[in-house]
Amino acid sequence: MEITQGNKLSSKTILLFFFSLFFLKSFAQKNIDSVAIFKMWLYIDMESIDDSKPNINVFKSDSLYSVFSSIIDIKINKMDVTGFKKNYSFYSLEHFDKNNKYVQNIFYKRPLSHFEKDIFFIGQNNQGARQYIIVINNDNGRSYRLTGFNNSDFLNFLNDFKIDYNRNTTNKRMTVKSFLKNYKLDSIDFECLYKGLIEGGDIKKYPCLKSCYEPTVTY
């Protein structure tokens, strides 16, 4: 981990070296660690925090992730779903419950230093999404961010899901329309996600795209 503070930087420089192929493949094992996968996505998503830290030079790497993972504990919930096969598991990490009451599901094993807070602290905003949600394919270990993050992998998930379904089913082929009609998850509006991502990600029109950091939207 390398962090530089001071006036030596004339402009913000952030080099994001995401995980090596070997590191990513480590999740595609038979015994899938859903907590570790969730931590990985939280760490990757935290690049947005750097936008407000112009005097910090951050090199994201496997070793930096290891520090992050060793410091943080999270409590995630396996979600009830309708229509999906058992090889797909959905997990959530709540910041706020349905009554907008703060829920502590993120824990730090020790006090963070000033610099660690800048890099590792996971903030929350009760005006944004109330929870993070991911889905994991238990057959191959692939995982996808759905809601609550700064980016959503829903379109990638939908494409892979259709391929998987059509490869293993001889009946009517899966289409976007049939997916949106037959597959439900109480906490996610799949149709909102699909249309919002296709049309460019306007959170005013498609509030399902809000991240957990999202400020208040004024209409």
Stockholm file with secondary structure:
# STOCKHOLM 1.0

chainA/1-219         MEITQGNKLSSKTILLFFFSLFFLKSFAQKNIDSVAIFKMWLYIDMESIDDSKPNINVFKSDSLYSVFSSIIDIKINKMDVTGFKKNYSFYSLEHFDKNNKYVQNIFYKRPLSHFEKDIFFIGQNNQGARQYIIVINNDNGRSYRLTGFNNSDFLNFLNDFKIDYNRNTTNKRMTVKSFLKNYKLDSIDFECLYKGLIEGGDIKKYPCLKSCYEPTVTY
#=GR chainA/1-219 SS CCEECSSCCSSCCEEECCCCHHHHHTTSSSSCCHHHHHHHHHHHHGGGGGGGCTTCEEEECHHHHHHHHHHEEECCEECCCBSCCTTEEEEEEESBCTTSCBCCCEEESSCCCHHHHHHHCCCCCTTSCSEEEEEEETTTCCEEEEEBSSSCCHHHHHHHHHHHHHHHCCSSCCCHHHHHHHCBBTTBCHHHHHHHHHTTCCTTTCGGGCBTTCCCCCC
#=GC SS_cons         CCEECSSCCSSCCEEECCCCHHHHHTTSSSSCCHHHHHHHHHHHHGGGGGGGCTTCEEEECHHHHHHHHHHEEECCEECCCBSCCTTEEEEEEESBCTTSCBCCCEEESSCCCHHHHHHHCCCCCTTSCSEEEEEEETTTCCEEEEEBSSSCCHHHHHHHHHHHHHHHCCSSCCCHHHHHHHCBBTTBCHHHHHHHHHTTCCTTTCGGGCBTTCCCCCC
//
